[in-house]
Amino acid sequence: MQEKKRNPRRSQGGGERRLTERQRAARSRQIRESRAMTKDERRQRAGAHHDIDQRQTRTGGPRVTGLIVDELGKALASVLKLDGPADVLMSRFFRLNHKLGSRDRSIIAEAIFYTLRHLSTIAWQMKPIVPARAPRLTSMVALSRIYGREALDDRTVGNDAGPLDNILRSKPENATAFVQSELPYWLYERLNNQFGDEAPALFESMKEGAPLDLRVNLLKAKREDVMQELAEHGVQAVETPMSPDGVRLMTKPGLTSWPIYREGKIDVQDEGSQLIARLVQPKRGEMVCDFCAGAGGKTLALGALMRSTGRLYAFDVNEKRLAGLTPRMRRAGLSNVHPIAIKTERDTRVKRLTGKFDRVLVDAPCSGTGTLRRNPDLRWRMSEEELVRINAIQANVLESASRLVKSGGRLVYATCSLLREENQGVVEAFLAKHPEYEIMDATDVLIKQGVNLPDCAKAHAPFFVMAPHQSGTDGFFGAILVKKDARDS
């Protein structure tokens, strides 16, 4: 009797059905967690965080293959269009490119971010050739600057040997101070005027990669226990110098697959961002609002400080980003968070809560100039026109959020910008219109919580100001505004 042929479609479907319930649940969880990833977590998985490992590899003299040069050129052709976030474009490129191994991805990712951090001097060296129009040549310039020209053999370089060697004869240190700043002129001019003698150090710090900071979820773990668990896995880590909840890693492993992450004991969050949550200083049982919650990093920090008590509202106009908060808060063990997507800052659901909150955090939309170490493409995608638009939004958002604060309550305005016009300028304009608010010394509030602030931070009192060249964190600004009790008027 002739054996009946199997239907390959049915066989494939049957294989899917044979998945156990546990396997299906695990697959669903992986999909949900992937969608809920923050930008830092997504970049980890894409393989973009290799700054420290890369320096170790560099001393060993890696051989850069033709495949790496070709694929890096293709990736740069996409990224240098500057029509989207580099980490998103890079993740998409790697997802569609299956022939690259982990080492290749590591080298390509580091070279992309190096190119974006040094695009001004690379363009100056290549002139009159435009980097975006010659991505393969640009890839070889970047790789030569990272590893040395000897890392590229003649076969890999091919007919570009002459142009490449001519380009590399121009030394970046001979360029003007503006070109060496690796910034567009409008931003260079603003920061140069604002920081004065410290501007060169700031510009240098923004060319470096950022460290990987973790916030320990105090609901589930103690910092010393997390440090021990990391050490047992061979991960070098130190306590963050300022934040009592922070851990800084010396390498950048893929933490998102580790039990310590999946169990909600840690979250990826820059030390400066952790301190913004402490400016709010929420108490147990209070009504607290994160007015521009986004993906919810600061919301989770606030929830932990509240010990998952009271009510913590997380508002945002971006429903897609806010949706990612739900799996994160479950993982963190928080039951007091209420994510609410709003249409505008004047949404009726916001108006119904007028005067109800003990504390409101406004983590305002901003230029992101404090995060250029992590997001080097942002310096080239941001413009003066966009800054003007964002500045107007900041004033409107702060105005709307202020109505939620009860008498005696606290309003915290924060950004991840270095620019005075987005920071002190917004707060000073608000206070001029609202005599019912007064400013509180942010440095005192942090010091009383055990935060070890350096003298350079204390010098900015009553404001909270972090800059990469001073604090080793991303750039942050914070101001604490207290609504006077009506009975005291």
N, C-alpha and C positions, 0 to 999 in steps of 0.2 A: 504494500500500500504506500502510495507516494506521500511523503511528508508534506504537511501543509506549510506553505511559506508564511513567515511572520510578516505582519504589516509593520514596517519600521515606525510609522507614526504612532500605532497602538503601543508598540514596545516602549517608545520614548515616553508616552503618556503614562504607561504603567509604572515606569521607573519613577516618575514624579509622584505618583500615588503611593509608592512604597516608602516615601519619606515618612519618618516617624513624626508624631505630634511635636516631640521635642525639637527635631530638626526644622520643622516648619516654623515653630515659634522662634528658634534661633535666627532663621533666615529673615523673618519679619522684623525681628529686633534690629538686625544689622542694617536693614533698609531704613528703618525709622531713625536710627542713630546717625546714619550717613546724612540723611536729610537735615538733621538737627545740628550738625557740626558747625562750630564757629569758624571764622576765617583762619585762625591760627591752627585749629585742629585739622581743617581741610588741607592746609598747606603741609602739615606734618605728613599726612597720608600720601600727598602728591610727591613727597620727597624733596621739598624745597628747603627744609631746614637742615643744612649740612655744613654750616660755617666752620664749626670747630673741627668736626671730622675731616672737612675738606683741607684744613691747614695741615693736619697730620698726614693726609694722603699726598699733599703737595711736596712735602719734604722727601717722600719716597720716589719722586720723579715718575709720575704715572705716564703711560703711553696713551696719547690721544689718538684714537682710531679715525679713519675716514668716515665711518658710520656716525660717530659722535659729531664730527664737524658738519656733515650733511644734515643730520637731524636737528642739530642746534640751529643751523641756518634756517631750516623750515619753521622751527618754533619761533625764532626771532622775527621772521617774516610776518607772523601773526601778532606777536606781542608788541612789536614796534609800531603797529598801526595805532596803538594807544586808544582803542575804541572799547576797551573793557578792562576790568581788573586783571592784572597779570596772573594772579594765582588761579583764577577761574579758567583763563585761557590755557594756562600751562596744564592744569588738571585735565582739561578736555583733550589736549594734545597727547598726553601720556595714556589716557584712556583709549584713544583710537590707535595708538602705536604699540603693537604687541611685540615687536622685535627687539625692543630695548630691555637690557637687563637692569638690575637694581644699581649696579655701579655706573652704567651709562646714564641712567636717570639722575643719579646724584650729581654727576659732573655737569650735565645739561642744565639742571635746575639751578645749581650754584652759578653757572656762567650766565644764565638769563638774569638772575638778580644782580650779579656783578655788573653786567652791561647797563642795566637800568640805574644802578647807583653811580655809575661812572660815564654816563652817556655824553655829557658835555665834553670831557677830555678825549673820549674816543672819537667823537665827531670832529673835535679840533685836530686830532692826529690824522684823521682820514680825509680832511678837507682837500679838494672840493668834492670828494665822494660823500654821498649822504648815506649814513649807516642803514637806514630803513630800505634803501634801494639796492643795497649790496649786502644782504643778510649773511651770506656764506663767508664773505671776506670779514664782515664784522665779527662773526663767530670766531674766526681765527685770531683776530686782534684781541678779543676778550680772553680766549684760552691762552694766548701767548703772555698776556699780562698776568694771568693767574699762575700759570705753571712754568713760564719761561718758553722762549721760542724753540728750544731744543726738544720740547715735548711733542712737537709736530714734525713728523719726518717728511722728506721731500715728496714721497709718493702721495701723502695726504694733502700737502699744500698744492702740488701740481703747478699749473701755470701762474698761480697767484703768488709765487715766491718773491718775485721782484716787487710788486706793489706792497706786499705784506712787510718786507724788510724795510722799504722806504718809509712806510707808516710808523714802524716801531722805532725808527731813528729819532722821531720827534718825541721828546720826553715830556710827560704831563706836567712835571714841576716847572717847566718853562712857560706854561700858559699863564694868562692873567689870573688875578685873584678871583674874579667873577667866574671864569671858566672852571677853575679848580674847585669852586663851591659846589659844582654839580647841581645847580638850581636854575630855573628860569629867571630872567632878570628881575621881573616884578617881585618875586619872592626873595631873591637875593638882596635887593635894595631894602625891603621892609625889615628883614631880619638883621641885616648889617647895621641899619640905623637903630634898631631896637636894642641889640645886644652889644654894640660898640666893640670894645677890645676883646670881648669874649666870643664874638661872631666866628672867627676862624676855628676855634675849638669846637663850637657848635656844629659848624659845617663838616668838620672831620668826623665827629661822632655820628652824623647822619649818613655817612658812607659805610658804616660798619653794620653788620648784622646784629639783631637784637637777641638777647639771651632768652631761654625758655623758662618762664616763671610759672609756678603753680600756686594756687590757693588751696590750703588744706580746709576741707569742710569740717568745721569743729563739731557739727552734729554727729559725725561718724568716726572721727579720728583725731588724734593729737599730732602736732607737728613732729615730735620726736619719734613717734611710731611710724609715720610716713617716711622720715629720713632713714630709719632702720630698714624698712621694707625695700626702699630704693637701693640701699647699700647691699642688701642680700642679693639683689639682681645685678650687682656690679655697676650701678649707675652712680656717678659722682654727683653729689648735691651739697649745697650749703644753705643755711638759713638766709633769707633776704635780710639786708641790713636794717630796713625800716619797718616793714609790715610784720606784725607778730604772727600772722597766719601763712606767711609766704615761704616757698622753697624755690631756689634757683638751681637749675641743672647745668652741669658743665658740658654735657653732650645733649643731643636731641633725638632720643629714641622714639619709636612709634607707640606712645603711651596709650592711645585710644583702644588698643587691643588688650591691655593689661587688666587684670582683676581690680587693681587699685583704682583704676579709672572707672571701670564698668560698675563697681560697687558704690560709686559716688563719693569716694573719700577725697578726691582731688578734682580740681577744675583748672584749665589753662587760663591764666589771667596775669597780666603784667602787674608788677608790684605797685606802680603808680595808680593803676585802676583799682587795686584793692584798697588803697588809702582814700580814694573818692568815696567809697561806701562808708568808710569810718567817719568822714565828714558829716554824714547824715546822722550817725550815732543813734540808730533806732533802739527803742526800749521794748521789752516784752509787753505784749498786749496792746500796742499802739496801732493806730491807723496810719499806714505809710503808703506813699505812691512813688513809683518809678515812672515818671511822665513820658520818657522817651526810651522805653525798655530795650528796643531792638531785639537782639538774640538772647538777651537776658543775663549776661555775665554779672553785672552789678546787682540785678534783681536777686540772683542766687546768693551773692555775698550778703545782701541786706537780710534775706530770709534766714540765713545762718546766724547772723548777729541777733535776730529777733527770737532765735531758738524755735522757729516754726510756730510762733504764737501770734496773736493779733490778726490783722488783715493787711496783706501787702498787694496792692493793685499794680499791675504792669500794663501800662498803656503804650500803644504804638500805632502809627498809621499804616505800617507795612504788615499786613496780615500774614504774609508768607513767612517773614522773619520771626514774627511773634509765635507762629505755630511751632517753631522749633524749640520754644521754651518748655512746652509741656513735658516731653520725654526727659529733658534735662532736670526739671524740678522733681520729677519722680525719682530719677536716679539719685538726686541729692537728698531725698527723704523729706522734702518740704511739702506741707499740706496747707500752708497759709497764703499761697500765691494765687492770685486771680488775674490771669491774662485777659485783657480786653482790647480788641482791635477797634480803633476809632477812625472816623472819616477825616476829621480835622481836629485841631486843638480846641475848637469850639463845639465839639460834638455834644448832643443833648445828654449823653451819659456822663460826660464830664461836668456839665452844668449842674446836674442833680447832686453832685458831691461838693458843691461850693462850701468852703469854710468847714469841712469835715475832717481834714487831715492834720495829724500831729507833725508830720514831716513829709516833705515833697522833694524828690531829686529830679532836677532837670539836666539830664546828660544830653546837652543840646546837639543837634546836627552841626557839623563844623567842617573846616577845610581838611582836618586830619593831619596837619603839618607836624604834629607831635609824634606821628607814627611812621615817618618816612623811612626809618630803619627797617620796619617790617613791610611797608608798602611803598617801595621805591618808585613804582610807576606813577603814584599819586602826584608826585611833584610835576610830572609832565602832563598829566591829565587835568589838573586844576588850573583855573584861570582867574584873572582879576574880576571878570564879569560874574563868574560863578561865586566868587567871594562876596560880592555885593549882594547877590541874591540870598546867599546863606545868612549873611548878616541881618537882613530884614526878617528872615524866618526865626533867628535866634531871639530877637526882640519880641516878636509875636508869641513865641512859645513860652518865654519867661513870663510875659504879661498874663497869658491864660493860666499857666500853672500857679501863679501867685494867688489866684482867686480861690484855690482849693485849700489854702493854709488857714487854720483856725488861729484865733488870737493867742499869742504866746508860742505859736508853732514855728518850725524851722523850714526855710526854703534854701536848697543848695543848688547853685548853678555851676555846671562843670562842662568842660570841653577837653578834647585831646588835641588842642591847637596851641601853637606857640605865639600866635599873633595877638597883640594887645587889643586890636579893634574887635576881635571876637571874644575877648575875655574881660579885662578891666573896663574897656570902653562900654560894653553891653551892661555891665553891673552898675557903673557910674551913671549911665543914662537912665536906668531903671530907678535907682535911688533918688535921682533928681525929680522924678514924677511921683514917687511913692514915699512920702515922709513917714508913713505908718511902718516902714521897714527900716531896720538898722543893721549894720554889719557887725559880725562877731569874728574874733580873731581865730582863723582856721588853724594856725600853728598851735595855739594853746589847746584847742579841742583834741588835736592828734596826740600831743605830748601827754595829756592826761590819760590817754588810752594805751600808753606804753609804746608809742611810736617814737623811734629814735631818729628824729629829724636832724639832718646836718645843718651847719650854720648858714650855708648858702640858701637853704629853704626858709629858714627863720627870717632871713633878710627881706623876704617878700611879704611878710606879715602886713596887714591882716589877711592877705590872700594866700592860697596854697598854690605854689608854682613848682613844677618839676620840669627839668630840661635834661636831655640825654647826656650832655657833656658834664653836667654837675652831679646828677643823681644816679646815672646808669639805667634809668627807666625810660619809658617813652615820655614825651612831653605832655603834661597835664596842667589844667588850671581848675581851681575850685574856689568858690566864695560862699560863705554861710551868711544868709540873711534871716534875721529874726523878726517876726511880725509882733509889734508891740501889743501888749494886752490892752484892750479898749478901756479897761478900768483904770489904767495908769495914765490915760490921756487927760 
